Amino acid sequence: MSKAKLPTPHKLQSVGISRDDFETWWHFVKIYCQQNTDYTQFFPGGKFQAWTAETRDATRGITVVPNQAAPDPLAAAMAATEETTKTRLLLSSLLTTIAAFCPEGTFKPVLSESTSILWIHDRIAKVCKIQTTGRHLPKILNIKWEAEKDTPDAFFLKVKSAFQDSLMPAGTIYHGARLQAPETLGPLTESIIVIKWLEAIHPALPNYIMENRGDLFTDQAPNFCDIQPELCNIMDSLVAKVQETEYAASRISSQTQFGASRGTSPDPDIRFVRTNRYQPAQSRKANQNTQRFGNQAKPKLSCDYCYTTGKEEKVWSTHTAQNCFSLFPEKRKPRVRMITIPVHTDENDDFSLEDAMDSLTDNYQNMSVIMDHTLEPQ
């Protein structure tokens, strides 16, 4: 029966290592070492899961106690001594193996100062600046989403993993007492993680889902943590809806400010907005134009309405609000082209309007067709 061969862990660098990189490396180191079943006694839950630092005791405090119930005490003592020697060598071999994959400069500390597998994990994490204590929780809360690097679901797993790494182990002091068991995630904590994940993608997402997507919450899925997989499936549409809502709100706000700046109510029929007679549009745009055009020539005219509604500069810089055809379409007048056509007459003949019209028609039909260009709409 063949066995899957695990890859040999690489030597970890101490700079530029993310939390996920570190945990992946540590997982491979543990699995690699645990292939030797003799090493399992030094991992959490094993008989020798903790030992004394070699700097304090050359034997690392490893001693196998003889079996007191053995019929031959001498033989039991000899077996215990032999087992003690073997266990000490196994621990030294395990620490050497782990230290060989640790960052440069940590080999000796792992061999001589370590007191448990957990001690090695925390010490190397500190060397790589991978913080897991409650003090550094704000770093997790400020985590940013990079859409070009992670999908929403992959980003959620990173956020959740970061919170899980901050869970306190058994024995941690909590309100003056030691935890009897390791801290675990509950529905409330995991829902908060989901909310922080949503905020990192778009700050308005949690409130939008709460106010507009109540259909996602059911008796079987009452919490944010329960609907997280579904949120991943519809994330694109959710973000699009939030952005659409924000755009609509910004348009309303823009129109409100446009009316308020002229002392009028924010009436949807913005056509009736009047320009402040004491401060022409040109002077109100002076500072904006200075920033927009720098040392270049500034436009002499400016229409606040066309500028606010997002029309191009070539439109809003050609007229004022008083002459804006968008605000006052009745001011738009048809363009008239005057055409002079000579009419042949005789001084001795009486002028006849009918003859003049006939002559005009004949001459016009002999001319090239004249195309009348209308004004370009604003």
ABEGO torsion letter per residue (X at the ends): XBBBBBBBBBBBBABGBBAAAAAAAAAAAAAAAAABAAAAAABBGBABABBBBAAABAAGGBBBBBBAABABAAAAAAAAAAAAAAAAAAAAAAAAAAAAABBBGAAAAAAAABABAAAAAAAAAAAAGBBABAAAAAAAAABBBBAAABBAAAAAAAAAAAAAAABBBBGBBBGGBBBABBBBBBAAAAAAAAAAAAAAABAAAAAAAAAAAAAABBAABABAAAAAAAAAAAAAAAAAAAAAAAAAAAAAAAAAAAAAAAGBBBBABAAABBBBAABBAAAAAAAAAAAAAEABBBBABBBAAAAAAGBBAAAAAABBAAABAAABAAABBBBBBBBBBBBBBBAABBBBAAAAAAAAAAAAAABBBBBBBBBBBX
